[in-house]
Amino acid sequence: MRNLVFILCFIFSGSAIASVLDELKRTPATKYEVGMLRLELGAMMVSKDLEGKSVGEHGFEFQGARVDEKPDSVEFVFTVEGRAKDISEGLCEAMKNTFEDRGALEEMKKEVWPGLSDTQYAAIADEFFLAVELVSRENSAFTVSCR
């Protein structure tokens, strides 16, 4: 008798799970949501590939990448760690420009949100940014960020 109750519970719980999955399959994702998922995945892949690698000539090391979603913009943030005495706004801007000069931002927009018009890609430039965060090796509370 206990086995029969167990089997019936298993069958009914399986159908409840299936109905939830069916509901999820019917719920469409927006292009924005899919793009954000691609950005998050990209940040994880970049972090894995570049973590600990040398950046620049001042002995900075790549620590990771993340996506910061704000009410009016989205930032793809590269975090780089180095000595506090080398951290400055000028160096932050130089590193950001290096990432941008490699075409990372333009390529990223097209990978994340494919199929947009040239006008739409140009408009995204006002809302989607690359950012760099320099973090002190000696004191992680000391940071300089730029976008």
MIMARNU-944606 format. One record per residue: residue in three letters; x, y, z of N, C-alpha, C, O, CB in turn. Coordinates in steps of 0.001 Angstrom, whole numbers, padded with zeros to 6 digits, always signed. Atoms other than C-alpha are relative to their C-alpha. Glycine has a CB too. Layout:
REM MIMARNU-944606
ALAXYZXYZXYZXYZXYZ;...
This chain:
REM MIMARNU-944606
MET+000832-001196+000000+000000+000000+000000+000873+001255+000000+000590+002205-000729-000944+000001+001217;ARG-000889-001167-000029+002832+002430+000852+000634+000229-001356+000819+001373-001771+001089-000175+001063;ASN-000604-000131+001328+004405+001713-002529-000970+000640-000975-000570+001468-001793+000447-001364-000527;LEU+001013-000571+000881+001156+002552-004309-000154+001494+000241-000257+002266-000712-001340-000705+000199;VAL+000091-001423-000347+000895+005887-002459+001226+000743-000524+001110+001838-001074-000130+000187+001535;PHE-001236-000602+000473+004525+006631-003281-000027+000170-001524+000347+001225-002037+001206-000854+000425;ILE+000055-000055+001465+004011+005841-006978-000984+001070-000462-000690+001829-001385-000397-001372-000580;LEU+000989-001017+000377+000878+007988-007182+000524+001409+000261+000322+002312-000551-001308-000219+000768;CYS-000583-001319-000304+002656+010900-005488+001054+000367-001035+001130+001516-001471+000621+000013+001420;PHE-001046-000238+000987+005562+010540-007899-000615+000390-001348-000147+001325-001996+000889-001249-000155;ILE+000660-000283+001280+003255+010506-010942-000606+001397+000006-000433+002156-000947-001090-001048-000295;PHE+000646-001313-000050+001291+013556-009811+001011+001131+000135+000805+002204-000432-000984+000055+001154;SER-001009-001050-000111+004392+015526-008831+000714+000185-001328+001089+001307-001667+001012-000332+001110;GLY-000610-000098+001324+005912+014747-012237-000857+000812-000951-000334+001593-001746+000239-001384-000576;SER+000871-000773+000881+002889+016160-013998-000014+001472+000409-000179+002348-000440-001427-000572+000018;ALA-000082-001398-000441+003126+019307-011866+001268+000644-000524+001258+001802-000941-000047+000095+001538;ILE-001251-000525+000526+006739+019726-012896-000117+000228-001503+000325+001253-002021+001163-000956+000311;ALA+000155-000141+001445+005876+019142-016529-000848+001221-000332-000552+001926-001297-000630-001265-000599;SER+000840-001155+000315+003153+021781-016408+000745+001312+000230+000517+002283-000492-001276-000029+000841;VAL-000807-001199-000224+005588+024335-014962+000959+000195-001172+001117+001311-001665+000783-000101+001339;LEU-000900-000099+001147+008085+023548-017726-000759+000414-001259-000264+001213-002054+000715-001336-000232;ASP+000811-000395+001152+005322+023816-020313-000329+001487+000055-000298+002178-000963-001292-000827-000057;GLU+000294-001426-000166+004382+027214-018892+001231+000839-000330+001119+001869-000996-000477+000295+001439;LEU-001235-000732+000300+008019+028352-019060+000284+000026-001499+000765+001030-002026+001182-000629+000743;LYS-000214+000069+001453+008224+027220-022688-000917+000976-000739-000556+001471-001807-000237-001435-000512;ARG+000946-000917+000655+005206+029386-023539+000276+001464+000332-000316+002354-000279-001424-000349+000402;THR-000298-001368-000392+006658+032478-021867+001170+000512-000833+002298+000054-000651+000316+000089+001516;PRO-001092-000476+000852+008673+034403-024457+000949+000932+000763+000542+001666+001664-000568+000724-001226;ALA-000995-000916-000558+011867+036197-023520+000134+001189-000952+000030+001031-002168+001387-000717+000216;THR-000197-001172+000839+012424+039723-024761+001419-000018-000571+002294-000711-000053-000257+001304+000803;LYS-001350-000113+000570+015410+040576-026959+000959+000575+001037+002135+000212+001080-000011+000887-001273;TYR-000826-000589-001052+016685+042632-024043+000459-001078+000975+001643-001147+001307-000775+001106+000748;GLU-000333+001053-000958+016554+039657-021648+000998-000998-000582+001931-001419+000103-001264-000728+000441;VAL-000926+000920+000652+018284+037367-024127+001375+000660-000134+002399+000012+000081-000540-000430-001391;GLY-001261-000727+000096+020943+040028-024707+000710+000087+001333+001930-000068+001393-000238+001385-000539;MET-000613-000071-001327+021532+040429-020983+000578-001357+000397+001642-001425+001012-001030+000469+001048;LEU-000517+001336-000272+021937+036673-020660+001305-000227-000767+002258-000788-000228-001045-001075-000378;ARG-001230+000120+000794+024507+036762-023469+001130+000818+000613+002277+000371+000640-000247+000452-001448;LEU-001025-000825-000655+026349+039592-021711+000545-000687+001248+001757-000718+001462-000576+001377+000369;GLU-000426+000696-001214+026435+037664-018429+000894-001190-000341+001923-001413+000298-001221-000471+000808;LEU-000822+001127+000432+027745+034591-020216+001354+000477-000510+002386-000123-000214-000719-000801-001088;GLY-001244-000573+000510+030329+036724-022004+000910+000443+001131+002121+000231+001074-000295+001176-000919;ALA-000802-000440-001146+031471+038219-018704+000638-001196+000698+001800-001135+001102-000866+000796+000996;MET-000559+001195-000624+031917+034748-017240+001128-000586-000839+002150-001006-000296-001090-001046+000214;MET-001024+000567+000881+033895+033562-020277+001258+000864-000012+002372+000344+000046-000547-000151-001425;VAL-001147-000913-000021+036123+036654-020343+000748-000140+001316+001978-000183+001335-000454+001464-000209;SER-000619+000150-001315+036754+036293-016617+000832-001272+000070+001961-001264+000559-001067-000011+001095;LYS-000706+001283-000031+037726+032661-017005+001261+000042-000862+002314-000445-000452-000926-001129-000478;ASP-001126-000018+000940+040004+033303-019998+001120+000951+000418+002294+000655+000197-000491+000383-001372;LEU-001006-001033-000249+041780+036420-018733+000420+000169+001456+001349+000925+001739-000507+001287-000492;GLU-000305-000193-001420+041852+036107-014942+001483-000230+000286+002057-001251-000091-000851-000942+000859;GLY-001400+000086-000382+045338+036772-013595+000989+000426-001070+002190+000480-000807+000301-001373+000398;LYS-000897-000415+001088+046749+037917-016951+000417+001447+000195-000326+002262+000742-000682-000181-001379;SER-000566-001344-000119+048923+041001-017092-000719+000967-000941-001022+000640-002089+001515-000020-000306;VAL+000649-001051+000776+047292+044226-018286+000838+001269+000136+001078+001743+001246-001478+000238+000481;GLY-000750-001251-000047+049313+047282-019210+001423-000178+000476+001892-001293+000701-000696+000975+000884;GLU-001423+000030-000324+052835+048200-018262+000299+000257+001472+001467+000303+001858+000719+001008-000830;HIS-000213-000313-001413+052326+048938-014552-000194-001209+000910-000317-001051+002125-000934+001104+000424;GLY+000148+001196-000823+051955+045340-013383-001418-000273+000452-001612-000957+001457+000866+000110+001189;PHE+001394+000273-000350+048148+045300-013282-000387-001390-000491+000132-001877-001496-000944+001074-000604;GLU+000501+001312+000382+046341+041969-013428-001506+000050-000177-002222+000692+000592+000383-001057+001045;PHE+001434+000097+000263+042941+041233-014892-000629-000866+001087-000168-001977+001350-000281-000591-001425;GLN+000680+000730-001070+040577+040152-012107-001339-000587-000428-001776-001593+000131-000209+000906+001177;GLY+001288+000531+000426+037304+039635-013928-000810+001021-000761-000415+002175-000930-000783-000483+001186;ALA+000943-000862+000711+034397+041050-015855-001390-000270+000567-001684-001367+001043+000042-000252-001558;ARG+001375+000142-000482+030801+041648-014868-000892+000962-000784-000413+001847-001493-000093+000278+001542;VAL+000984-000880+000630+027641+043294-016135-000729+000749+001104-001268+000136+002025-001005-000805-000899;ASP+000755-000835-000931+026140+046194-014193-001193+000585-000747-001042+001377-001677+000897+001134+000609;GLU+001231-000505+000612+022540+046877-015125-000526+001132+000859-000815+000949+002042-001071-001129-000154;LYS+000509-001178-000703+021382+050354-014164-001333+000395-000632-001669-000092-001712+001029+001188-000056;PRO+001313-000356+000548+017973+051979-014691+000045+000572-001421-000869+000343-002213-000658+000994+000904;ASP-000048-000644+001312+019125+053937-017743+001169-000455-000872+001393+000099-001948+000071+001481+000177;SER-001139+000456+000793+022183+052012-018944+000449-001389+000430+000014-001927+001447+001160+000985+000118;VAL-000624+001287-000295+024143+048780-019033+001502+000189-000177+001953+000776-001160-000558-001157-000932;GLU-001459-000109+000078+027869+048575-018326+000616-001393+000029+000236-002240+000838+000557+000867+001163;PHE-000824+001197-000025+030263+045767-019166+001301+000432+000643+002064+001193+000048+000220-000623-001449;VAL-001089-000524-000829+032918+046244-016478+001172-000983+000045+001008-002157+000376-000503+000291+001427;PHE-001242+000752-000154+036512+045019-016620+000642+000434+001316+000867+001625+001529+000974+000235-001219;THR-000643-000313-001264+038092+044816-013158+001463-000408-000089+001791-001544-000432-000710-000713+001186;VAL-001438+000184+000104+041874+045189-013029+000616+000401+001339+000235+001417+001920+000602+000837-001184;GLU-000609-000247-001305+044044+045045-009899+001471+000376-000166+002192-000189-000988-000139-001240+000909;GLY-001393-000428+000034+047327+046827-009288+000378+000756+001256-000416+000879+002189+000257+000862-001219;ARG-000476-000742-001171+049407+048831-006848-000750+001322+000126-001049+001975-000873+001523+000252-000094;ALA+000755-001228-000264+047609+051761-005241+000711+001222-000562+000057+002130-001075-000222+000174+001499;LYS-000739-001186+000464+050374+054208-006181-000090+000184-001519+000160+001278-002024+001468-000103+000416;ASP+000125-000097+001461+049803+053423-009893-001415+000313-000466-001631+000619-001639+000455-001284-000635;ILE+001402-000199+000382+046030+053860-009836-000297+001493-000141-000017+002294+000751-000952-000646+001044;SER+000396-001395+000240+044759+057091-011373-001139+000019-001011-001381-000962-001716+001211+000857-000512;GLU+001073-000139+000990+041858+058372-013431+000563-000038-001418-000063-000581-002329-000778+001311+000226;GLY-000633+000010+001320+044230+058899-016346+000313-001410-000480+000094-001735-001647+001273+000820+000029;LEU-000299+001387+000363+045352+055265-016292-001291-000767-000270-001347-001600-001174+000811-000693+001117;CYS+001296+000646+000199+041746+054131-015986-000533+000324-001403-000971-000569-002128-001012+000455+001090;GLU+000453-000412+001339+040801+056135-019095+000837-000651-001093+000302-001077-002117+000061+001528-000141;ALA-000882+000620+000996+043835+054784-020970-000343-001471-000195-000372-001957-001326+001472+000144+000419;MET+000368+001409+000113+042864+051189-020182-001351-000169-000683-001533-001071-001501-000028-000650+001378;LYS+001320+000060+000642+039257+051821-021169+000133+000239-001497-000485-000457-002302-000963+001039+000624;ASN-000210-000291+001421+040406+053334-024453+000651-001173-000721+000344-001438-001883+000861+001250-000164;THR-000625+001175+000591+042577+050288-025083-001035-001067-000307-001029-001652-001390+001073-000560+000927;PHE+001063+000982+000240+039584+047985-024673-000912+000463-001137-001298-000343-001983-000826-000233+001287;GLU+000886-000524+001041+037443+050245-026880+000675+000002-001362+000031-000278-002373-000454+001410+000352;ASP-000726-000038+001273+040152+050602-029553+000062-001358-000673+000187-001445-001895+001402+000518+000216;ARG-000016+001347+000576+040145+046868-030033-001353-000363-000611-001532-001479-001097+000382-001028+001069;GLY+001310+000230+000606+036560+047178-031230-000917-000867+000842-001930-001364+000350+000171-000628-001339;ALA+000777+000887-000864+035211+045242-028273-001449+000453+000139-002361-000373+000119+000643-000083+001370;LEU+001353-000500-000230+032195+047481-027767-000893-000201-001218-002021-000677-001091+000042+001474+000371;GLU+000808+000154+001213+030992+047484-031374-000312-001466-000278-001443-001821-000609+000722+000615-001200;GLU+000190+001434+000218+031498+043750-031732-000971-000583+001013-001824-001401+000668+001337-000735+000077;MET+000853+000498-001067+029806+043094-028403-001463+000349-000264-002340-000499-000097+000447+000569+001348;LYS+001388-000411+000262+026686+045090-029338-000636-000895-001055-001797-001283-000925-000055+001472-000455;LYS+000554+000803+001098+026246+043068-032524-000158-001466+000391-001055-002143-000112+000892+000109-001234;GLU+000131+001378-000480+026808+039730-030771-001154-000135+000989-001880-001130+000976+001307-000462+000655;VAL+000995+000059-001064+024498+040526-027879-001406+000232-000541-002343-000472-000167+000320+001026+001080;TRP+001314-000329+000570+021634+042063-029859+000088-000030-001522+000117+001026-002153-000491+001397+000494;PRO-000104+000083+001458+021868+040766-033441-001297+000453-000679-002379+000411-000094+000343-001435-000427;GLY+001178-000326+000795+019539+041970-036147-000542+001403+000158-001608+001709-000376-001057-000934+000323;LEU+000460-001382-000118+019238+045619-035152+000467+000795-001215+001407+000401-001905+000520+000647+001313;SER-000420-000874+001103+019472+048385-037714+001222+000813+000433+001536+000896+001621-001164+000947-000437;ASP-001160-000845-000307+022531+050636-037945-000397+001157+000903+000369+001555+001780+000636+000535-001291;THR+000501-001094-000830+020442+053427-036423-000182-000462+001449+000138+000275+002381-001334+000537-000562;GLN+000202+000525-001345+019550+051234-033443+001339-000265+000689+001490+000007+001880-000835-001287-000049;TYR-001324+000214-000595+023190+050222-032912+000624+001328+000418+001266+001415+001465+000928-000733-000991;ALA-000535-001322-000347+024163+053893-032958-000694+000537+001250-000042+001149+002096-000175+000991-001181;ALA+000756-000489-001151+021415+054704-030425+000405-000731+001281+000380-000142+002362-001505-000165-000245;ILE-000417+000762-001181+022609+051940-028074+001260+000595+000611+001511+000421+001803+000236-001473-000364;ALA-001246-000599-000503+025906+053829-027759-000246+000950+001165+000650+001184+001975+000712+000743-001121;ASP+000337-000907-001106+024114+056235-025400-000424-000742+001267-000619-000126+002315-001109+000941-000426;GLU+000519+000762-001133+023027+053394-023097+000843-001220+000380+000629-001819+001434-001387-000445-000305;PHE-000812+001188-000217+025629+050623-023347+001467+000393-000025+001960+000918-001023-000299-001084-001065;PHE-001366-000495-000156+029167+051252-022103+000952-001105+000433+000558-002066+001094+000037+001137+001007;LEU-001083+000758-000608+032459+049548-021447+000495+000834+001166+000592+002057+001063+001159-000321-001031;ALA-000530-000713-001161+033793+050450-018027+001202-000779+000528+001313-001991+000347-001094+000175+001114;VAL-001167+000608-000629+037049+049791-016220-000010+000398+001465-000303+001541+001818+001333+000439-000702;GLU-000109-000244-001432+037470+049475-012488+001404-000425+000425+001768-001597+000325-001113-000776+000811;LEU-001331+000288-000514+040981+049725-011077-000114-000197+001504-000687+000641+002200+001012+001144-000349;VAL+000098+000346-001411+041311+048081-007659+001404-000114+000577+002290-000720-000026-000792-001323+000201;SER-001295+000059-000675+044198+048494-005239+000268-001400+000531-000588-002019+001162+000059+001019+001144;ARG-000423+001298-000518+046090+045315-004458+000140+000043+001520-000122-000948+002202+001329-000428-000643;GLU-000227-000130-001438+046867+046634-000979-001277+000250+000793-001378-000153+001952+000970+001115+000259;ASN+001229-000374-000688+043387+047920-000115-001142-000047-001013-001327+000900-001777+000120+001420+000658;SER+001040+000191+001017+040446+046599-002159-001112+001046+000087-001915+001157-000840-000599-001386+000134;ALA+000997-001068-000107+038271+049467-000896+000389+001219-000834-000458+002060-001135-000181+000408+001462;PHE-000467-001095+000827+040395+051879-002928-000142-000376-001466+000575-001241-001969+001459+000358+000334;THR+000244+000284+001417+039073+051880-006491-000164+001296-000775-000516+002336-000218-001248-000887-000175;VAL+000276-001083+000936+038894+054172-009487-000728-000628-001175-000263-001614-001746+001321+000745-000457;SER+000796+000525+001102+036238+053584-012122-000198+001063-001070-000251+002259-000784-001355-000504+000506;CYS+000290-000916+001104+035645+055103-015517-000801-000735-001059-000691-001950-001221+001306+000583-000608;ARG+000760+000577+001115+033267+054568-018413-000017+000941-001157-000608+000635-002193-001424-000334+000414;
